[in-house]
Amino acid sequence: MIAPLDPNAKALLELVYRVSIHVRAFSSGEGRITPSQLHWLMDAIHNIPLYLQSGQEDYWFGMEWSMRHYDQHFADQSPRIRLVEIFEEAGGRFPPRETRQ
């Protein structure tokens, strides 16, 4: 049996799931995404499995930076995927910066 996940782990999994759905749709021709946008989208989520496996808090800063960078850089482009919004709507909360190393 799998142990219950904390809210941040659940939110990170929801984020990976929703980004995967978007990428699948783009690859089938539903909507358009530039190679640069796809690169930064995947860059923003690629460390999530490593964090979930290790639980190391030092991954938080990089994950948050990558999500916010993507959201800001592609704010006016379609498709409008808001990574921080997805994470927070799923119940995730970034740890306060002063608690991170």
N, C-alpha and C positions, 0 to 999 in steps of 0.2 A: 504494500500500500504506500502511496506517496503522501508525505507529510503535508499538512496545509501550508500554503505559501503566505508570506507576509504581504501587505498591500503593495509595497513597491515592486516586489517580484511579480505579482499578478499584473500590475500595470505595465511593467516592462514586457511581459509576455504578450499582453494585449497590443502593445505598440508593435512588436515584431509581427504579430499576426496581421494587423491592419496594414502595415507597410507591405507585407508579402502579398496581400490581396490586391493592393494597388499595383505592385510590380507585375503580378500575373495579368491583370487587366491591361496594362500598358503593352505587355508582350503579345497580347492577342489582338492588338490594334484598337482597343477602346481608349481613346484619348491619346495625347501626345506627351512625351517627356523627352527632354534633351539628354544627350549623353552626360553632360556636366551635372544636370539635376539628378540623374540616376546615380552618378558617382557619389555625390554629396549625401544623397538619401541613404545609400547603403553604408557610407562611411559613418553616418550618425548612429547606425544601429549595430554595426558589426561586432562591437565589444560586449554587447548585452549577454550573449551566452557565456563569455569568459567571466563576467561579473557574477552571473548566477551560479556558475560552478565554483568559483573561488570565494565569493562573498567579501572580497577585499574592498574596503571603503575607498581606496585611492582611485578606483575606476569612476566614481561618481563625478568628479570634476570634469574628466574628459567626456563622459557621456552627456552631461548637461551642456557643456560647451558645444559639442557637436550638434546636439538637437537645436540649441538656440541659434547657432551659426546657420544651419540649414533653414530654419524658420525665417530668419532675418534676410538671408541672401535670396531666398526664393519667395518672398512675401507677395510679390506682384505677378508671379508666374502661375500659369495653370499647368498641372493640377495643383490645387491648394491643399497640401497636406501639412498640417500643423502638428509637429511631433510633440512639442511640450504640451499642447492642448490635449492631444490624445492621451498622453501619459497621465496628466492631471485629472482628466475626466474619468479615467479608469481607476482613480483612487491613489495614484502615486504622488509622492511629495519628495522634492529634492532635499537632502539634509542641509541644514544651515551651513553656510560657507565656513564659519569659525570652527565647526566641529570636524572639518575635513583637513587632511594633512596635505 
